[in-house]
């Protein structure tokens, strides 16, 4: 899968996505991540990419020409892509969740536009962007961090990025509820002990205990998730014996 990120700060993007699991996925050839400096496509002698907004107002607006030429350069470099999605990171968009990440993981090529300043000229958004995506109901100084979040959450769903599907299928949100608490060595730390049920090797008991913990945690912190998945809580109820 190929990601192309249009940004004013390519080093910021490549620095984050070049590390840890996503960095290893690139080295393994599972994903490609290319960051492009929009300034490189400016026709202004000072590499200017923004200007004052029509109608007045605070701040500057990113201009159409450098963004469009950057986009066209990316498309020309990857003509073989059979499925492509162009995304603008914006608080106006759909709020990113696990289902959206799964949906986007089916594309072969994703192009991401990172805005800055007061935003981007609407005309180029109308020309090239398929959809806006937000990572939450707040505003950041630029789209670079959201773009990295998007690439990370999609990439880890691709075969080979993680050891197996089980690495993410049982996680918080992906499973439909929050994840159960995890423990490792030592067995006792600061007077706190690992729950006994995790030590006796009875995997059926362990699975049930973990599910009970996950349901309890979800009921406390995200009851909306249990309302959306009542079958999970229902599975913990004792089954009625047939007469």
C-alpha positions, 0 to 999 in steps of 0.5 A: 500500500502506498501513502503520499503526504502533501505537507509543508513539513515533510521532515516532521512526517517522515520522522514520526512514520520512520520509527517503530512498527510503521518504520519496520513495515516500510522496510519490509515493503508492506507499505510505502510512505512518501512525503512531499514538500508543497513549497517545492511546487510553488511558482513564486520565486520566494516559494510562497504557498499562501495568501490573504483570504478574499473577504478579509479575515485573520491569517493566511490561506494556502493557494491552489496552484502549489497543492494541485501541482504537488498532487499531479506529481504524485499521481504521475508517479503512481499511475498503476494504482488501481484504487486511490483515495485523496483525503484532507485532514480537517476538523470538518470531516468524518471523525476517524474510528476503527471502521473507517480505518478498515474501510481505507485499508482496502485502497491501494493508494492514499494521498493525504493533504495536510493543511496549515495556516487558516486553511486551504482554498476551497477550489483545490479541495473541490478539485482533488479531495475525495473526503475530509477526515478528522481525528477529533473535535479539536483544532491543531496547528497543522494536518501533519500529526493527524496524517501520521495518526491516519497512516498508523491506524491503517497500516497496522491493519495490513497483513504483515505489519503486526504478527497476526490479526489477533494482535489488533482484533482483541484490542480496545475499540476493535473488539467492540469494547475496551480491552481488559487490563494487562500484567507482566513480571514481576508477580508482585510490585509495590504491594500489588499482585497479578490476579490469581486467575491469570496464573493457574493456566486454565485458559477458559477461566482466563478468557472469561475473566478477561471478558468480564474485566473488559465489560466492566471497564467499558460499562464504567468508561464507555457505556455507549459501546456496550449499547452498540454491542449488547451481545457481548454482555449477553454472552456472560450470562449463565445459559439456561439448562434445557429440560 
